[in-house]
């Protein structure tokens, strides 16, 4: 999608907010309700970042540098959206806030350290 398409989608979502459970998977029923502005911003960011794999597959990107260039392009798209949206929730620093939230939600569980095998006596 282009930046203009994302702006239209954001305006639609801000005009009639979807339920939070449609944005966040596993939302407890007691916390469900209409999505607030930050939920909508995070949903737009999630949709933008979900473009990485299809773009990488289309370009046959294999190296870290190629993936990084795709991420830079998507960041430019986010900055274009922020410039077009006349809304305080759409700020350039929302990208880093989004990354912090996703890090917390997808934090791996601590792993017990494994015992080292004893050296065998020959």
N, C-alpha and C positions, 0 to 999 in steps of 0.2 A: 504494500500500500504506500501511497505517497503521503507527504506531510499534510497536504490539504484534506485527504481522506481521514487521517487521524484527527484533524481539527474538527471536521464534521461529526465524527463519532464522539469526540469529547463533548461537543456542544449538546448532542442528543442525550448523552449519559448525564450531563449536568442538569439538563432540563427535566428529565424523568429518570432519577437514579434507580439502577437495578438493585436487587437484593444483594447483600454482602456475601451470601452463600454462593452466588453465581461467580463471584470474583475469587474468594478465598475458599479453597477446598477444605473440607472438614470443619467448617464453621459451626461451633456449638449453637444449638437452637436458641439459647437465651441471649446470645450476642448477635443473632441475625436481625436484619432490619434493612432499611434503605442505606445504600452505600454513601459514605461521606465523600468530600472532595478528594482527600488523600487516597482513598480506596480507588477512585476513578483514575487519578493520576497514576497509581501503581498498575492498574489494569492496562492503561495505554502503554506504559513502559514495558510491561510483560509482553504485550502483543508486538511491540517493536523488537524486543530482544528475541522473540520466537522466530524472527526472520533469519537469524544467523545460520541455522542449519540448512534451510532451503537455498540460501544464497551461496553458502559454501559448497553444497552439492552441485549447484548449477555451474559454479566456476571451477569445480574440481580442486578446491583449496585443500591442501594437505599440511602446509607448514604453519607454524605459529605466526609468522609474519603475515601470511595471507588472512588468517582469522583475525588478527589484530587490525588489518586494514578494513575488514568488514565491520568490525566493532567501531572503528573511527567513523565510517560512513553512517552507521546507525546513530552514533552520538551527534553527528551533524544534522541528521534528520530530527532528533530530539530538540536540538537547539533551534531549528527552524520552526518546530511546533511551538516552542516556548515563545518565540518572537511573534508568531501569528496569534496566539491565544492572549486575549486581554483579560487574564484571570490570575489572581495572586497565587493560586495553588500550583500553577504551571510555571515553575522557576527552574533555572538551570541546576540548582543544587538538589533538586528532587531526585535526580539520577543517583547521587551518592546516598540519599536517604533510602531509596528503593533497594540499593545493594545491601545496606545495613539490615533492612527488614528481611530480605531474602536470606542473608547469612544466618540470621537468628532462626528463621523458620526451617531452614534446611541444614542446621548444624548437625554434624554426625555425632553419634553416640560415642562416649569414651570407650576405648578398647583396652581390655586388660593386657598388660605386657606379657609377652610370651617368654617362657623359660628357654634359656639357651640349652641346646643339647650338650650333654657331657662329652668330652673328648674320649674317644675309644682308646683303650690301652692295647697296644699290639704286642 
